[in-house]
Amino acid sequence: MAITAEAARARALEQGFNLVGLTPAVPSPQLDAYLRWIEAGYHGSMGYMARPDRVARRRDLQVILPGARSLLVVGLDYHRLVPREILEDPARGRISGYAWGVDYHDVMIPRLQALADWLQREARQDVASRVYVDTGALLERSHAGQAGLGFTGKNAMLIHPRRGSFFFLGEIITTAEFSEYDQPYPLPEEGGVGCGGCTRCLRACPTDAFPAPHVLDARRCISMLTIEHKGSIPPDLRSLMGNRVYGCDVCQDVCPFNRFAPEAEESAFFLPAPDRAAPPLVDLLALTEAAFAVRFAGSPIKRIGRDRLVRNACIAAGNWRGDAALPLLERLADDRSELVQEHARWALSCY
């Protein structure tokens, strides 16, 4: 039997989510744009984005879950305020706002699984579901737009016109059917709110990573370079990265819609101390494997490992050129990691 849409939305809100939408399990309307993006090579070193099995899943959700009928999409706010003088201090390594608190996967996945279990009970018949929080082969921002949660901005982020873009997305693909579905967020020509003539995000990007509105060249994106990219960061981009050591929020920070972004009510995303948002670079440069594991336990930062974080900190130190970093960089120039060595030597060359 079809599950009442009103009950499903209410249950999702009870689980602590801030946004919820329901949409049929059909291919993304932005599928062709994604395929063109791959063809252009804009995915960079994220080879998994172009894997044939991943492309097949994005083409047809039935490949992920045979018999899939619906997508339940949720949003969870994570925005917190930190004084800009802390974030912009060149002696500190700036971390993207989404990573200041507890790993969002650990917060959202259990709640989505509980919601999937509820769908099973509510349907009173066998229901299969798959839960995802940015790990599945889904064009999740596009599906979220189809579920009425917002529109894709020129910075390629999903933007809710009254809440901005500082929220996580999660999805349940399910064989359950709902009594009704949300309407896709309307395009500007259909009466929806869009970016209009605003190009603040495109102009503010430090590395000029947007070759066109709505198109991100991940090969130049600071978030991709500091998080997803495993190798050497191109030398011509290093001086443009400033003090950013994990992710980048520039294209969101300048977005006018984020004036309306609410602060997170989820305690897991509360900021325990300013150092969680922008730790001193000397602390990051001194990290050992053991110290990294302790300091970033329970944080999404743990996924990139010590070497990549110290690589990023070396670049930030080269841009800072602070005397306190010199002895640490000299030591890292002989680090056991060749990746760290290379970037430490580059930083030393900046003095």
Secondary structure, DSSP 4 states (H G I P E B T S, - for coil): -PBPHHHHHHHHHHTT-SEEEEEES---TTHHHHHHHHHTTTTTT-GGGG-HHHHHHHH-HHHHSTT--EEEEEEEE------HHHHT-TTB-EE-GGGSSS-HHHHHHHHHHHHHHHHHHHHTS---EEEESS-SS--HHHHHHHTTS-EE-TTS-EEBTTTBS-EEEEEEEES--BS--PPPPPPGGGT----TT--HHHHH-TT---SBTTB--GGG-HHIIIII--SPPPHHHHTTSTTEEE---HHHHT-GGGGGPPPP--GGGS-S-GGGTS-BHHHHHT--HHHHHHHTTTSGGGGGHHHHHHHHHHHHHHHH--GGGHHHHHHHTT-S-HHHHHHHHHHHHT-
